[in-house]
Amino acid sequence: MRLKLLAIISVLSLGFTVAHAQTETPLDTLTNRVGIISSDVSTLKRLKITGYLQPQYQVADSNGVASFAGGDFAQGMNKRFALRRSRVKFTYDYTGINWVLQFDASEKGVAVIDAYGKYTEPWMKAFYLQCGIFNRPWGWEVPYSSSTRETPERARWSQTLFPGERDLGAMVGFQMPSTSKWNFISAQVAMVNGTGRTASDFDYQKDLIAHLGVNKSLMKEKIKFGVGLSYYSGGIREFTKYAYNMGTNSSGLKSWLVDSTSFASDSIATRSYIGADLQFSYSSPIGVTTLRGEFIQGQQPVPGNSNSTSPSTITANATTGLFPNTYNRNVMGYDLYFVQNVNPIKSGVVVKYDFYDPNTDAEGMEIGAVDANNKANNLNKADIAYTTLGFGYILYLNANVKFTLYRDMVTNETTNLKGWTTDHRDNIWTFRMQYKF
């Protein structure tokens, strides 16, 4: 009986389905398909793909120079073609959720540049939480996009203290929507590993970065200005009990002195900076005139040897198996920009001056100084300060293509150190083409 009943129900269901299919009109089918396409288009609108390509040609004043203009030149070479950056960025936006993934591909390989998620609360739409690999919220130049910056590279202090610009961690930020009268205030506080985007963390210490900014416009946006304050508080693990600090040796010379008593192995050496930034622009019939400036000073510990100046991946010595000692420096740097865009000919000129002193406790002639017995102190090239004067011309062919011709004129401190008693011939010409989409 049950089998007969199930058979009757199945036949009736099949008949209802066939009858319904026969009554469905072509208009109904078209409407369903349009609905599916509309849903797909709506999803695609949330996804934005952008990118840029920066091939360039460079000429240095001499062979094999060490350079912050895109990396050191190989020995015996002073001319090179390079693909400085080749970026593709995927951004997905949907109801307060922002997801970003950016890659860089060049002759050196493929690397992940950004990979983070950002959630903005739906009530005030002012507070947000961001987690992953993202730009450090420091000052103006560090997070400013290389596709928009007028100079080929960031300042020496920026590349040394914040290599790669990004770090891995979490950030809380605040900025009211553009419709709010309080939109001109922004604030970010991030907790990061402190090792950058490419290195795995090697200690329990996490670093805090904070930035407070104010940006206003006047005279119907003809005048724009911004000021910001930045703070960095963190540290680096000391792998041995030997920490080096600046002092005066028994011969009366400035020197690195080892401290093996007050520093215990596996303790944290302080990494701390304060900074300020300022931007001003004025729009006239000729074009936009822009002035920018940024300053930083603080304490910079580096595990390694006395030739090391920048935080990097910490690994044991391949020969001895031992981890490096720590060198603690007081550092200071700043940069100044002048940019003049000329609207009638779609071009601009830029002048930039930057200064970085990796060891403010040692003057130029104190580096490599010798005592009465002709014995030199242990300061070296990592303690030398640099100034860089750059100037360039930018031609905007259209909204997607621009050409830059730029000259870096680098001057190092003169010292008593062998090989550094005069200024090195390390000026560089850069000709760059940028294609952006």
Rosetta blueprint (number, residue, H / E / L):
1 M L
2 R H
3 L H
4 K H
5 L H
6 L H
7 A H
8 I H
9 I H
10 S H
11 V H
12 L H
13 S H
14 L H
15 G H
16 F H
17 T H
18 V H
19 A H
20 H H
21 A H
22 Q H
23 T H
24 E L
25 T L
26 P H
27 L H
28 D H
29 T H
30 L H
31 T H
32 N H
33 R H
34 V H
35 G H
36 I H
37 I H
38 S H
39 S H
40 D H
41 V H
42 S H
43 T H
44 L H
45 K H
46 R L
47 L E
48 K E
49 I E
50 T E
51 G E
52 Y E
53 L E
54 Q E
55 P E
56 Q E
57 Y E
58 Q E
59 V E
60 A E
61 D L
62 S L
63 N L
64 G L
65 V L
66 A L
67 S L
68 F L
69 A L
70 G L
71 G L
72 D L
73 F L
74 A L
75 Q L
76 G L
77 M L
78 N L
79 K E
80 R E
81 F E
82 A E
83 L E
84 R E
85 R E
86 S E
87 R E
88 V E
89 K E
90 F E
91 T E
92 Y E
93 D E
94 Y E
95 T L
96 G L
97 I E
98 N E
99 W E
100 V E
101 L E
102 Q E
103 F E
104 D E
105 A E
106 S E
107 E L
108 K L
109 G E
110 V E
111 A E
112 V E
113 I E
114 D E
115 A E
116 Y E
117 G E
118 K E
119 Y E
120 T E
121 E L
122 P L
123 W L
124 M L
125 K L
126 A L
127 F E
128 Y E
129 L E
130 Q E
131 C E
132 G E
133 I E
134 F E
135 N E
136 R L
137 P L
138 W L
139 G L
140 W L
141 E L
142 V L
143 P L
144 Y L
145 S L
146 S L
147 S L
148 T L
149 R L
150 E L
151 T L
152 P L
153 E L
154 R L
155 A L
156 R H
157 W H
158 S H
159 Q H
160 T H
161 L H
162 F L
163 P L
164 G L
165 E L
166 R E
167 D E
168 L E
169 G E
170 A E
171 M E
172 V E
173 G E
174 F E
175 Q L
176 M L
177 P L
178 S L
179 T L
180 S L
181 K L
182 W L
183 N L
184 F L
185 I E
186 S E
187 A E
188 Q E
189 V E
190 A E
191 M E
192 V E
193 N L
194 G L
195 T L
196 G L
197 R L
198 T L
199 A L
200 S L
201 D L
202 F L
203 D L
204 Y L
205 Q L
206 K L
207 D E
208 L E
209 I E
210 A E
211 H E
212 L E
213 G E
214 V E
215 N E
216 K E
217 S E
218 L E
219 M L
220 K L
221 E L
222 K L
223 I E
224 K E
225 F E
226 G E
227 V E
228 G E
229 L E
230 S E
231 Y E
232 Y E
233 S E
234 G E
235 G E
236 I E
237 R E
238 E L
239 F L
240 T L
241 K L
242 Y L
243 A E
244 Y E
245 N E
246 M E
247 G E
248 T E
249 N L
250 S L
251 S L
252 G L
253 L L
254 K E
255 S E
256 W E
257 L E
258 V E
259 D E
260 S L
261 T L
262 S L
263 F L
264 A L
265 S L
266 D L
267 S L
268 I E
269 A E
270 T E
271 R E
272 S E
273 Y E
274 I E
275 G E
276 A E
277 D E
278 L E
279 Q E
280 F E
281 S E
282 Y E
283 S E
284 S L
285 P L
286 I L
287 G L
288 V E
289 T E
290 T E
291 L E
292 R E
293 G E
294 E E
295 F E
296 I E
297 Q E
298 G E
299 Q E
300 Q E
301 P E
302 V E
303 P E
304 G E
305 N L
306 S L
307 N L
308 S L
309 T L
310 S L
311 P L
312 S L
313 T L
314 I L
315 T L
316 A L
317 N L
318 A L
319 T L
320 T L
321 G L
322 L L
323 F L
324 P L
325 N E
326 T E
327 Y E
328 N E
329 R E
330 N E
331 V E
332 M E
333 G E
334 Y E
335 D E
336 L E
337 Y E
338 F E
339 V E
340 Q E
341 N E
342 V E
343 N H
344 P H
345 I H
346 K L
347 S E
348 G E
349 V E
350 V E
351 V E
352 K E
353 Y E
354 D E
355 F E
356 Y E
357 D E
358 P L
359 N L
360 T L
361 D L
362 A L
363 E L
364 G H
365 M H
366 E H
367 I L
368 G L
369 A L
370 V E
371 D L
372 A L
373 N L
374 N L
375 K L
376 A E
377 N L
378 N L
379 L L
380 N L
381 K H
382 A H
383 D H
384 I L
385 A L
386 Y E
387 T E
388 T E
389 L E
390 G E
391 F E
392 G E
393 Y E
394 I E
395 L E
396 Y E
397 L L
398 N L
399 A L
400 N L
401 V E
402 K E
403 F E
404 T E
405 L E
406 Y E
407 R E
408 D E
409 M E
410 V E
411 T E
412 N E
413 E L
414 T L
415 T L
416 N L
417 L L
418 K L
419 G L
420 W L
421 T L
422 T L
423 D L
424 H L
425 R L
426 D L
427 N L
428 I E
429 W E
430 T E
431 F E
432 R E
433 M E
434 Q E
435 Y E
436 K E
437 F L
